[in-house]
Amino acid sequence: MSNQSLHQRRSAAMAQGQGALHPVYVDKARNAEIWDVEGKRFIDLGAGIAVNNTGHSHPRIQAAVQAQLERFSHTCLMVTPYESAVDLAEKLNDLAPGTTPKKSIFVTSGAEAVENCVKIARSYTGRSGVIAFKGGFHGRTNLTMGLTGKVKPYKAGFGPFPAEIFHAPYPNAYHGVSVEESLAALDDLFLCDIEPNRVAAIIIEPVQGEGGFYPAPAEFMQALRDCCDKHGILLIADEIQTGFARTGRMFATEYSGIEPDLMTMAKGIAGGFPIAAVVGKADIMDHPGPGGLGGTYGGSPIGCAAALTVLDVIEEENLCERAVAIGERMTARLRKLQERFPARIGDVRNLGAMIAMELVVDGNVNCPDPELTKALITEAGQNGLILLSCGIRGNVVRFLPALTISDELIDESMDILDRCFAALS
């Protein structure tokens, strides 16, 4: 069996829309390493797009899932519930930022969590409008595509999208968009497009994921909280990619010191098992009536068992602190590379272990280099290093290592990156 033969079969059997960035077919994976069907080893700096924060095949998560499988695999939480879902809801409610009492619901995917946030916000406020941000990513369903602020490849050809969705610019110091300009644009929306008393919610990623790994300044998040309080709008923090120790805190919103009304959680929640959640203020969460929220697979017992163990691993292995250390170690190497190639590497940034390197032409922030980005990711893959790209211009290399990765593997991965970049530059 070879990667090539499997890729040919895949191309014949699966729609091209569900792409494959690296045509590497995985045989096994442990912690931050993957081995393909040909026996080649890769260092994985994608972690399943921030899903495997606790690494591939963490033995404690495997054991918890196996124990649950021996008892039962599914009954439907809405029909005959189980204790593990209650345990998980209690823990997530306690971990969510702020002192207001919280409640949770469980669904299957991040997009489902976002859609349910919008449903809950509209039910609670009796309003219809939703404001999102340019460059944001919230999912691939019709509603979440409408919220997403990046056209290619997510929105192109898939419209029309639901009405009553509006986009404001996200603050981005590197690209010259100040906090003041973003807030002024929000005021402009209220003057020109939709009055604030028709807005149900504002949704924001505290660090944009697909948009390019740009952290929202704390003062902007605080100003959004004030704006929402002033106008009776609910603030939704989309923590799907940023949650579960990825940024050095359990949730990135904690850096701003605010309390969202609703939060989405997915990806790193369960070490690779599909489960997602909405956690929010109890009185808001309780507004939809019984049967208005849910789904057949939402809160699966397998996912709950995995998620409970992930929370234990994060605490016992100090993964928030480890994320900070990983970010420091990797950005130190990336900045050394930037010193050697200042015309090609425009910016290096991170929040914890959510790390990015933005590639440009001749040091010009307004001249992105998506071609070099694509070539680097391909070259790295051919040399045993799995990388991902992001950014609305396609010119950002993002690094999402497992938070359980060793320093030795970090250094080896940066050595590979250094060689690949030098060869291309």
N, C-alpha and C positions, 0 to 999 in steps of 0.2 A: 504494500500500500504506500502511496506517495501523496505529497501535498498536491502535486499537479493533477494526478488522476482524480482525487477527491474534489478539486476545484472545478474540473471539467464536469463531473457529475452534478456538483452544486449549481453550476451555471445552467445546466440543462433542466434541473428540477425545481429551482427556487427563483422567485422573481428578483430581477436586478435591483429593484427599489430597496430591498433589504440587503444592503451592500456588505462588503467584507474588506476592511482597510488593509489587513494583513492576511494574505492567502496561506496561512499557517494553521494546520489542523491539529488541534490539541489532543494529546494522548493522556497526559497527566500534568498536574500542577501542585506545587507545594510552596506555601508562603509567598515569596515574591519571584518564583521561578516557574517556567512552563517548559515542557518537553513536547515536541511535536511527534507525529506518527512516524517520522524518519529518524527519531532519536536526537534531534538537535535541541539544544537548550537555549532558552531565552530568559533574560531578565525582564520582568513585566513592570513597566512604569505607568500602566493604565489602570490596573486593578479592576478590570471589568467596568470601566468608567466610574470609578469611586465606589464601587459596590463592595469589593473585597478589602475594606479597610483593615480587617483582621487577618488578611492574607488568604491565600488559597488553601482550602482543606484544613482549616484549623482543627486540631484533634478534638478539642472540647466541643466545638460546634458539631463536628461529625458524630460524636458520641451522643449529644443531646438529640439530634435528628434521628439517629438509629433507635434510641430508646422510645421516642414518640412513635416511630413507624411500627414498632412492635405492639403498641397499644391501639392506635387507630390513625388513619391518614386524613380523613375528611368526614365531617357530619353536617357542615354548613353552620356557621356561627349564628345565623338568624333562625335556625330551626332547633337544634339541640346544642347549646353552647358548652364551653369547657373552661376550666379554671385558668389555664395558661393565658388565655386571651384577657381575662380579668387582671391577672398578674401584670401582664405587659402594659395594659392601659394604665394601671395604677403607677407603674414605674415611669412611663412616658409623661404622665400628668405631673409627676413630681419633678422631672428633669426639665420640663419646658420653662423658659424664662418667665419671671414675674411671680407675684404672690397671689394673683386672682385664682380661685378654684378652677380647675380644668376638667374637661372630659375628652374622650377620644372616640374615633371610629376607625375601623380597619377596612382597607380595600386592597387591591392587588398590585397596582402600578402607580408611579409618580403622576402620570397624566390623570388617572382616576382621582388621586388625592386633590389635584388642582381643581378639577371639575367639581368635586364635592365642596371644596371651599367656596367656589362661586355660588353653588346652589344654596349653601348655608347662609352666605352673606346676603343673597337676594331674599331669602326667606325671612331673615331676621330684620333687615332694614326696609323691606318692601320697595326697594329700588332696583334698577336694572343695570346701570352703567358700571363698567369696570375699567380702571386705568392700569396699564402695564408700562414697561419701559423698553425703549429701543435697545436692541441687542440682547434682550432677555430670551430665555428659553423655558417653556413650561410644558411641552409635550407635543405629541403628533396627532391627537384626536382633533376633530374639527374645531371645538371651542378652544382647546389649548394651542392649536396652530394660530388661531386668531389672536390670542394673548402673546404668542411668541413674536419677538421683534427682530427676526432674521429671516430673510426671504429664501435664499438658496442654502440647502436643498429642501427646507422644511415646508415652505408655503407655496413654492412655485408650481403653478398648474392645479392647485387643489381648492381654489376658492369657488364660490364666495364663502366668506366666514361670517359668523354671527355678528349682528349689529350691536351697538352700544359698547364697543371696545375702543379705547383710545390709548395712544402711546405718547409718553413724554421722554425727553432725552435723559439718559442715565449720566450722572456726574462722572467725569473721566479726565483727571488732571493731565495724563500723558497726551490725550488728544485735545486738550484745551477746552474741555467743558467743565465749568466750575459748578460748585454747589449752588451758588447764587443764580446762575443761568438755568440750571435744572429746575429750581424752585420757581423762577420767573415763568418758565415754560408751563409749569403746572398751573400757575395762576392764569396764564393765557388760555389754557384749555377750559378753565372755568368761565372765562369771559367769552370765548368764541365757539366752543363746541358742546359743552354740557355743563349745566349749572350743578354746583356741588351737592345740592339736595336731591339730585337724581343719581348720584354715584353710590353704589353699594360697597365697593371695595377698591383699594389700591393694592396691587400685588408686586412684590419685589424680591429678587434674589440678593441677599446681603453680600454675596460675591457672584458676579455673573459667571456662569459656566460656559456654555457654548458661545457666549458673547465675547469671551477673551480673558476670563479670570481677572476682572477688575473689581476690587473691593469697594463697596459703598462707604464713603466717609461717615464716621459716627455722627457728625453734626447733621448730615443729610438724613440719616435714619431718624434722628431725634426730631428734625423738622417735619418729616413725614408723620411721625406720631402726633405732633402738635396739630398738624393740618387735619388729620383724621379726627382727632378729638374735637376740634373746632366745628367740623361740618357733619359729625355723626357718621363718618365713613369708617368701615372696618379695614384694618391693616393686616394683610396676609404676608407672612414671611415664607418664601419658598426655599426651604432648607434641604431640598432633595439631594443636591450634590454636595452641599456644605456641611451636612449634619454628621453626627456620630464621630466626633473627635477629629474630623478631617482638617479643620482649620486651627487646631490647638485649643479649642473649647468644644464642649459637647455640641453646641450650635453657634454658628457665626454671629447670630443676632446678639449674643451676649456681649460682644465687643462694644456695642453701641449703648448698652444699658437700658434698652427699651423692652417693653412687653408687647408682642404682637397680639392681635385678637384671635388670629388663626395661624396655624403652621402646617406646612406639608412636610412629610418625612417619607423617605424611601431609600433607594440605593444601599448605603452602608448599614442600614437597620438590621440586616439579618445574614450578613456574610455570604450572599449569593442566592438565598432562597427568596422567592417572590412574595413580598408583603409590603404594604405601604400604609400610612396613617395620616389622619388629620387630627391635630390636637388643638384645642381652643378653649376660650373662656366658657365655663359651664353653661351660663345662661344663653349664650349664643349657640352653642352646640346643641342645646336641648330644644331649639325653636322648631326645626322640622319634626313632624309627627312620625310615629312608628311606621316603618316601611318606606319612608321617604329617602332613606340613606341605606347603603349596603351593596352587596353583590355576592354571587354564589361562592366565589373562592376567597372573598375578603376575610382576612384574619385566619388563614389556614392554620391548623394545629402544628404543621411542620414549620411554617414561618414563625409562629409564636415561639416555639421551642428554640429555634435558631436565634431569634431576636433577643430573647431573655439571656441566652448565653453570651451573645455579642456584648450586651450591657455589662455582664460580669467581667468579660475579658478586657473591655475598655478600662474599667475601674482597676482591676487587679494587675494589669500589665502597664498601667499608667500611660495609655495611648494618647491622651491629650498632650501631656508633656513630651512624649516621643514625637508627636507631629511637629511641635515647635523645633525640636532638635533636628529632625529630618529637614525641615525647611531651611534652617540655618546652614546645615552642611551642604545641601544641594545648591542653594543660591550663592554660597561662597565660591563654589566651583564654576557656576554659570557666570558670575561676575568676572572671574579671571578670564573666562573665554571671551566675554564681552570686551575686556581690555585689549585682547589680541585682535578682535574683529569688530571695532566700534562702528564701522560703516554698515555692517550686516545685522548686528544685534542692537536694536533700538532701545529695548527695555527688558529688565529682569525684575519680576515682582512675585510676591507670595503673601499668603496669609496661612501660617502653619505649613502643612504639607499639601497645600493647593498652590502650585508653583507654575509660573509661565515665563516664556522667553519669546519676545515679539521681534520678528525679523522684518527688516526694511531695506530699502535701496539707498546707498550713499548716506546713511544716517538720517534720512528724511522721514519723520514720523508720518507724513502724508503720502509716502510712496511705499506701500506694503509690498512684501515679497512672498506671495503665496507659492510661487514656483520653487523657491529655495526651501520653503517649509515642507512642501510635498516631497521634494527630492531627499531632504534630510530624514524624514520619517521612513521613506522607502529604504534608504541606505542603512539606517539604523536597524531596521528589521532584518536586512540581509546580513547584518553583523551581530545578530543575537540580542537586540534591544527593542522592546515594544514601546512605541511612543504614540501619542495622539495629537491631533491638531484641534484648533478652535478659533474663534474670532469671526466677526461678520465679514472680514476681508480674507479669511483663510490663511493668515500669516502668523498665527500664534502656536507655538509648541507648548503643550500642557503636560505637566508631570504630576501623576497621581499615584505615587508608590504606596504599597501596603504599609500601614503604620507599624507593622511587625518586621519590616525589612531591616537587615543588619547594616552596620556601617560599611562592612567589607563589600557588600553588594552595591551600596550607593556609590562607593568609590569606583568599583569596576564599571558600573553603568555610566558614570561620568567620564571615565577613560574612553569607553567606546564612543560616547557622544563627541568627545573632543577629537578623536581620530576621524570620525565621519564628517564633522563640520569642517575640519581642516582640509579633508580630501575634496569637499565640494566648493570650498571658498578659495 
